[in-house]
């Protein structure tokens, strides 16, 4: 049997390359400045702010990074063969030369297996290094500078009327040709020594003020909080401080306000003009997500049962579960997204080597040992908190022994193979279990077990074959400890007899039935034991169920098809952005207290959260349709959570005709939340079209992470990656009513 590989993504433009570098890759590093050349395995990533690159996770206590500003040279070396790693491989190298704080020169070589990675890193780092060396530009905004440079085909820093018109279309600006021509001619006339009928960078900067973002909301802010300085109403540090305190609910010092003014005022002065206020409002620092959530900030010392865990179903698949391709790349992608529960469906393979695939279907097969190699390399890239490998074990005892050997040899000390502490009554904490990998499977019990995960499948031939009893090998059983799987019978029986280290899996239908009939008991049960849920088998297209249906009952391991983008995965991504994307999120107090009933919420709460959202305007929205027409954008707001809070398809703005640059909606929406700590808000931006409307972008966020006041909502692609510069502005208020 041969292994099937997915090719490395092949981004062509610099934005995609930088996103790729931010997700990182495995490298072998050699310090070429030292006499003794020691090879070490690293995971190389570009920092989020794109000012440095580093190893992740770094050595404990080390803050090592290489600043882009310190790079003096980037070279691509010849490929060569090596016996580094597990077998003889052809590796490709790029070399980075940089200077440290003492002005000493260092040279590092990075080896990768994929030649594309050399191109990505060398071109990406070279681009960032070149950008830092550019002189100060009269075009202040990065997005506008990029648009100018793209339109300047001749690279002479001059744009004619035709190029200007094409640039406006690329920014989705719809203006009459006569208006554009008139303003263009006016700016040309104002420029001294301009005899060629083209705009310089200075002239273009002045020309584009004609197309500035709408200032209605900005005018009200300046009118309320501004001061007249030299005949112009502006915000100084004192008035900006008052604005942040009263409107944004943020207490900033005067020094912090001065830094904001310096950053966003085009003249780097002491006052913020209307243009500067706009620049401030649509900056990343004003994002709707409270920045506290960008880092791990929650208490990680509670029992494992107190956390939601980012979890994948059929992790090995790149697409659907009938004909789709299986790949180790799918595990790599899931781990980079912070996934902490990975699924392996294991079957007997040729040459006594177990395989992973969706059994008795036409999905392709991959070697079990290759999957474990991938997990060993990337298990703790996103965070050091524990990883759970959820097994669907269909192997013979002989090949289970092989699986146990691979797990021990390849995972080494990362594999937790100790005994359960029978004197305890609760699972250890994520903090205690850092750096450890656990096997979730069934142990030897009366020598036979059955597989639960096929209980809801609609594939009859697969169902009949997988319901057979499976003998568990002692060697495999011995490495199962704190995440031992058992068959679910009932909540009552589980509460009476189940051991704290045992867990169950509930299919989607069973989850909904228990939530409807025994909601409080299901929450009580999930407070004591780990509960995994998974999609019903009839979802042969690998579509996803709503993860909030499991979270509202405290289910920790709500497994989704990571290979299928859409609203459900967007909600999952939003949830696990709550705690530094570490893969673990602490359950809210209402679920941990044991007095919560999602079905009868009126009896479970002290008050109702009143929410007001105003959708104001869009900024630099991309085109959606394939014919490259300027979009007619509108926004839809969906609310997910307990049944009483759920609102789908009700809150929709008007569509704005032919405007992707600065569409103005200015529409208000109000609603009540009875369990705000379990609510999730999803904003979807669409292009109104004949027939089916086109998706442009979205942003999903737990309600508890939202900041009030005027906030920027960044737009994300279906993949979850950001759409560069695209966002929309909202105003949000929330209050608790008894």
N, C-alpha and C positions, 0 to 999 in steps of 0.2 A: 504493500500500500504506500502511495506517495502522499506527502503532505501538500495541502493547497494553501497558497499564500495570497494575501491581498497586497497589491502594490502600495507603496508609500504615496500619500497624497501629493499632487504635483501642482502646487500653486504657482501662478505665473506673475501676478502683480505683487508689488512690495507689501501692500496691506495684508494680503493672505500669507505671505512669507513670514511677516512679523507675528501674526497670530499663531502660525505653526511653531515658530521659535519659542513663543510664550508657553506652549504646551510641553516643549522639551523633547529630548531624545536621549537614548543610552549611548555613551561614548567610552572609549578607553583613552585615558589621559597620560601623556608623558611630558615631564618637565625637561625640555631640550636645553635649558640653561645649566643643568647639573651634569656632572661627569657620569654619575651612576644613573642610568635611565630606568626608572621604576614605572611599570605600567599599573594603573589603578582604574577600576571601573567606576564611572560617575554617571549621574543623570544631569545633563546640562540644560538650563532653562534661561530664557531672557526675562528679566524683571518686568513686572506689570507696567511700570512707568517708562520702560525702554531706555533706561539710563545705565544699566549694568547687566551683566550675566553672571550666573553663579551655579554651584552644584546644589542639588536638592534631593533628599535632605542633606544639609551640610553636616560636617563633623560636629559633634556636640560641643557647644561653647565657641564654635568658629563662626565668624561673620565674613568669611572670605568671599569676595566678589571682585570682578574686574569692571571698572567703570569704562563706558564707551569713550569718554573723553580722554582716557589714558592710553587708548590703543594707538600704536604708531604704524602698524603694518598688519595686513591679512594676506596670507598666501595659501595656495592650493598645492600640496605636494603629490608626488607620484604614488600610485597604489602599490601595495606589496602584500605578499602572502605571509601569514603568521600562524603560529599554533597557539596564540593567546585564546583564552576561553576554553570551550569544550572540544573543538575540533579545528582542523586546518581551514582557514577562511581567507578570502581576499578582502582586505580592509582599505578604506580610502581616508585620506588625511587632509585636514586644513590646519594651518599654523597661525597663531595669534601672538604678535609681539606687543608688549605694553610696558609702561613705566610705573613703578610703585611710588609711594609717598616720598621716598628718599631719592627719587629720580634714577633709580637703578633699572636697567632693562632686563626683562624676562621674556622667555619664549616658550610657549606651550603648544604641544601637538595634540590634536584630537582625532582619534580614529573611529570611523563608523563603517557599518557594513553596507549601507545604502549610499550609492554615489550621489543621489539627489540631495541627501542631507548636507553633503559638502557644499553643493551649490546654494542651498537655502542659507546655511550659516555664513558662508563667505560673502554672498551678495547682501544679506540682511545686515550683518555687522558693518560692511563697507558703507552701505546706505546711511546707517545711523551715524557713523563716524563722519561722513561727508556733510551731513545735515548740521552737525555741531560746528563745523568750520565755516559755514556760510555767513556773510556779513549781514548786518541788521537790514531788515526789509521794510519798505514803507507800507506794504500790505500786512497789516497786523495779524489778522486771523489765519491760523494754519490752513483751515479748509479752503479759504479763498485763495491763499497762496498756491495751494495744490492745484486748484482749478485754473489759475492763471498759467502755471507752468505746463499743465497738460495742453492748454490751448495754444501756447507759444511753441508751435511746431519748429520754427526756425531757430529757436533758442537765442533770440536777439533782444529779449525783454521788450518787445513791441507787439501790440495787437491791433489789427485792422478791424473794420466794421464786421466783415464776414466772420472773423475769428471770435469777435465779441458775441455775435448772435449765436454761434455754435456753443460758446461757453454758457450763455444764459439757458439754452435748451438743456445742456448737460446738468444744470442745477435745477431743472424743472421750473424755470421762471417763464411765465406766459405774459408777454407784453406786445403791444402793437409795434410793428416795425418802424412806424413814423416816430413814436415816442423814443425808441432806442436810438434811432438815427439823430434825432434832435439833441438828445443828451450827449451822445458821442461827439457830435460836432462842437457842442458847447465846451466840453472838456478839452478837446483838441485845441480850440481857440485860446483857452486859458493858459495852456502850457507854452512857455517861452521857447523860441527856437524850434518849434514843431512844424516842419515844412513837409513832412511825408504823410500826413493824414493818419497817423497811428498813435495809440496811447502808450506812454511809458508806464512803468510800474506805479509811479507817483500819480499820473493822470488816471490810471485805472482805479487806484484806491479812492480817488475823489469821485470818479464816475459811479462806482458801485454804491455809494451812499444813497443814490436814487432808488436802489432796490433793497434797502435795509429792512430788517424784520419789523413787523408792526409794533408801534410803540404805545398802543392804548393802555395796556396793563402797566408798562414801565412809567408812563406819564402819571398814572395814579399814585404809584409808589413815590416818585420824585416830588409830586405835588404835596403828598402827605408828610414826607420826611425830609425833603430837600431844603437847601438854603441857596439864596441868590448870591452868586460869587462872580464878580466882573460882568454883571448883567445876565448871567446864565444860571439856571437852577440846576444844582448838582448835589450829590451826597458827599459830605466829608466824613471823617472817621467817627465823629460823635453822632451824626444823624444815621450813619450806617449801623452803628452799634444799637441805636434805638430801634431801627427797623428789624434787626435780627432778634432782639429781645421780644418785641411785641407781635411781630408777624410770623417769624420763623421759629419762635420758641427756643432760641439758642442764646446762651450767654457768652458773648465773645468779649475779649479785652480790646482796648483801643489799639494796642499793638497789632493784634490779629486783624482788626478792621483796616489798619493802614497797609498791611501786607496784601489784603484782598484788593484794595484800591490800586496799589502799585502793580499788581498782576494783571488787572483787567482794564485799567485806563490806558488808552492808546498812547498817551504821552508820558506814562509812568509817573504821573504827578500825584497831587495830594487830594484830588477830587474825582468823583466818579460821575461822568456824563451819562446821558441816556444810552448811548452806544455801549458805554462801559457796564451799565446795569444789565443790559441785554446779554453782554458777554459773560457776566457773572451768573445770570440766571440759567444759561444753557451750558455752564461748565460742569465737569464731573464732580466738583466739590459740592454742587447743589443737588446731587442725585437724590431721588426719592428714598433709596435704601439708606437707613441709618448706618454710618460708617463703622459703628461698633461691631457690626456683623461681619465685617471683612476679615476679622481676626477671630481666633478661638477665644471666646470670652465666657462661656458657660461653665458651670461646675461639672467637672468630668470625673468626680470621685464617687458618684452614686452607683447603685447596682446597674448592670447592663440592661435590665428590664425597664429602667426609667428613661430610655432613649429611643428615638426613632433612628433607624439605621438605613443608610442609602443602599438599596438592594436591587439586584438585577435578576431577571428571569431568562432562562435560555441564553445565558451570557455569550455562548460560543457563536451565535448566529449574527450575520451581517444583514440579513433580511428575513423573509417569512420562514415559518417553521415547517413547510412542506417541501419546497424546492430550493430554499435558500442556501447560501454558502456559509460554511463554518470556518472560522479563522481565529488564530491566536491574537490577531490584531483587535478583535472584538473585546478580548480581555484587557488588552493594553488601553484601549479607548475608555472602557468602563472604569478602570483604575484611575486614569487621568481625570475623570469626572468626579472622583471622590467616592466611587462605589466601594462598599465594604462587605457586601455579601454577594458572592459570585456563584453561579450554578454550573455544575458539571454533570451531564448525563453520560454515564460511562457504560460501555459495552465491550465484550471480548473482541479483540482485533487479531490480525495475522501475526505470526512469529512471536506469540505470547506477549504482545504489546497492546494494552487496553487503548481504546479509541473513545473520542467524545463526539457525539452528534445527536440529532433528534431521532431517536430510534424508530425503525420501520417506516421511515419516510425517505424522500429523495434528497434530503440535505446532505451536503458533503461531509466527509469525516476528517478529523485531525487527531494526531497522536496525543494521548494523555500526557506523556512526558514532556511534549513541547508546550502544552498548556501550563504545566507546573513550572517550566523554565521561565515562561513569560511572567507568571505571577511572582516568582522569586525575584525577578528584576524590578517589578513595578509595584509591589504590594503596598509600599509605604512612601510612594512618591508624593501623594497629596497630603498625607498626615501619618503619624506613627501609631494611630489608634488601631485596634485589632481588626483583622480580616477574617471573615467566616467563609469557608468553602462548603457550599450546600450540595451534597451528593445525591443524585438519583442513580443508585447502584444496581446495575443489571449484569454485572460481571460474575463469572464463575469464581469459586474460591481461589483457584490457581492464579487468575489474573488480578484478584483483589490483593493477593500477596505482592504481586508486582507493583500495584498502585501504592501499597504501603511502603515498599522499598523506595520508589521514586519520591514519595512525599518526604521521607526521612532524609534521603541523600541530597535532594535538590533544595529543600527548604532549610535543612540543618537546624540551627538553634531557633529559627523563627517558628518552627512547628511546636506547638504546645502539646507535649505527649505525656504530661504528668497525670497524676490521679486527682479525682474530685475530692474536695475536702468535705467529708460526710458530716462534720461537726457544724458546718455553716447552713444557713437557711436561705441565703440570697446569693445571686451571682456576683462575681468580682466586678470592679468598675472598669471603664475604658482606660482610665489612667493607670491602673494596676496592670492591665493587660497590654500595654504599649509594646509594639514591635512583635506581637505574637499572631500566629495564624492558627485557626481552629477548624476542625473537621466536623461538619454537621451531617450526621448520617445515623442509621440505626445500628445498634450493637447486637451482639448475639443474645437472643431471648428465645429459649426453647429451640435453638439452632436455626430458626427460620424467621424471615421478616417478609412483609409485602411492601410494595411501593405505593405511597399515597398520592403522588403528584399526577397520576393518570385518572383520578376518580371522576373528573369532569370532562374528559376528552370525548370528542365526537368522532374520532377516527377509530372505527370499530375494530379494524384489524390490529391496530396498535394496542388498543385497550385489551383485547383478548390475550395478546401475547405478554403484556407487561403486568397483568394481574397475577402471574405465577409467583409462587413463593421463592425467595432467594436465600440461599445459604450464605451466612456471613463468615468470612475467614477470621480466625482468631487474631492474626497479625493486623488486619484492618480494624477490627473491633477495638483493639488495644489503644489505638490512637484517637479514639472518640471519647471525649470527656465532658466538658462543660456545655456542649451544644448537642446533646444526645437527642435524636429524633424518635418520637413514638407515634403511634396511630391515634388520632383523635376519636374519642367515642362520645363524650358529652361534657359540658361545662361542669356539671355537678360531680361527675366521676373524677374529672381532672382536679378540681378543687379539693376533693377528698383524698386522692391517692397519688397524685403526680409529685415527682421529686423536683426540687427547685432547678436542677440542671437539665431537665428534660423539656423539650419543645414540640410543638405540633405545627402542621401545615394545613391551612384552610383554603379551599378553592374559592373563587369569586362568589359563586352562588351560595355556598355555605356561609361565607362571611356576611352577605346581605341578609340571609335568613336569621342568623344569630343576632345581628344588629337590630333587626326588626322585632324579634320575639323576646330576646333576653339582653337588652343593651347594657344594663347596669352589671349584670353578671359577667358579660364579656369583658367589660372594663376591669372588674375585680380580678378576673382570670389573667388578663394581660398585665396586671400589676405584679403578679407573682411569677409568671412564666413568659418566655419568649414565644411569640406567635408570628408565624410566617403566613402571608397570603400570596396568592398567585392568580394570573388570569385564567378564565375558563378555557377549556380545550377547544371550544368551537371558534375561538379567535384564530383561525388558521392563517389569517393575514398578519398575525403578530401585532394586532392592535392592542391598545391598553385600556384598562379600566381606570376609574377615577381613584387615585391613591388616597384622597381624603376620606373615602368610604372605609378605609382601614384605620387611618390615623385617628378619626374621631372616636374610635373605640379602643385606642391605645395600642393597636397592633404595631409591633416594632419593625418587622421585616416585611414591608409591603413591596413585593418584587414586581418590577415592570420590565417590559421589553425595551431595553436601552437602544436597540437598533431602529426603533420606530419613533420618529419625531412627531410632535403634535401637542395639543393642549395638555394632555395628561403628563407627558414628559416635561413640559414647561413648568407645570405646577411642582413636579418633583424637584426640578433644578432650583426653583425659587425656595422651596422648603429647605434644601440643604446648602443654600447660601447663607443661612441664618447663623452659622457658627464657624466661620472661616473656611467653609467648604471641606471640613475635616471628615465628613461622612457620618457624624453623630450629632443629633439635635435633642436637647433635653425636652422631655414632654412637659407641657404646661401644667401648672399646679392643679387645675381643675380635674385632670385625668389622674394625677398621682394621689389626690385626696380620697378618691373612692366614693364621692358623693355626687357624681355627675351623671346625668341621664340625657343623652343627645336627642332622644325621641320625645321627652317631656321637659323641654328646656325651661319653661316658665317657673318650674319648681326648683330649678338648680342654680339660679343666678341671683345676684343682688341688684342688677341694673341692666339697662340696655344702652349700647353704644350708638349714638347718633352720628352719622357720617355725611359729610358734604364734600363732593368732588366737582370742581369746575375744570372741564377740558378747555384749555385756552387756545393754544396754537401749536403748529408743527414747525420743525426746523430741519431743512436739508433732507427731506424724505426722498428715498430712492425710487426709481421707476419699478413697476411690478410686471407689467405686461411685456410680452416678447416683441411687440411691434414698436417698443421704445417711445410710446406716447406719454405725455405728461399725465400723471395720475389724477383721479378724482377721489381724494382720500376721505375716509371716515374712520371713526374709532368705536369699537364695541367693548363694553366692560362686562365681564362675567365674574360672579362671586361664587366660590366653592367653600363648603364647610359642612356644618350640621344641616339637617334637612330644612329647618326653619330659616336659615341664613342664605340658602342657595338661590341665586338669581342668574338665569341663563337666557341670553338673547333679548333681554328687556331694555337695557341701557345702551342706546346707539346714537351717536351724533349724526347731524346732517352731513351730507357729502359736500365737499367744496370743489367746484369745477376747475379743472386744469390748473392746479397749483400744488406742487410738491416742495416748493421753496419755503413758503411761510403761510400755509393755510390757517385761517382763523375760524375756530368753531365757537368759542365762548358760550358753552352750554353747561348747565348745572344738573347734577344728579344727587339725589338724597336717598338714603336707605338706613335701616336699623340692623345692627348685628347683635345677636343674643349670645353668641360665643365668639367674640372677636379674636381670642387667642388661638382659635382653630380655623379662622377664615383665611382664604387666599383670594387675592384679586389678580385677574388677568386682563391686561389691556391688549387688544388685537387691532392692528392698523391694516385696513384693506383698501383696495382700489375698486370703486364701483364700476362695473362693466356690464356689457350686454350679456345676459345669461349668468354664468357663474362669476362672482367677484373674485379678484386676485388677492392673495395674501401678500402683504409687504413685510410686516415684522410684528413682534410682540414683546411684552414684558410681563412677567409673573412674579408676584411678591407676597409673602405672608403679611397679613394686615398688621401684625404686631411689629413688623420691621419698618413700617412706613413713617416718614417724617412729615409733619404738618407744615403749612405755609405754601409758598411758591416753590415748586420742585420740578426738576428735570427728570423725565422718564426716558431712559436710553432704550433704543430699539435693538432687538436681537433677531437673528435669522432663525430659520427652523432648526438649524444645528445647535442653537444656543450661543453661537459666536456673535459678537457685537457688529452692528452695521455702522461703519465709521461715520462719525459726526451726526448721525440721524437721531432725532429725539423729538419729544413734544413736551410742552409746558402745562402743568396742572396747578390748581390751588386746592388744598385739602384742609378740612377742619374735622375734628372728632371730639365728642364730649359724652360723658356718662350721665344718663338720665335715670333716676330712681323710679 
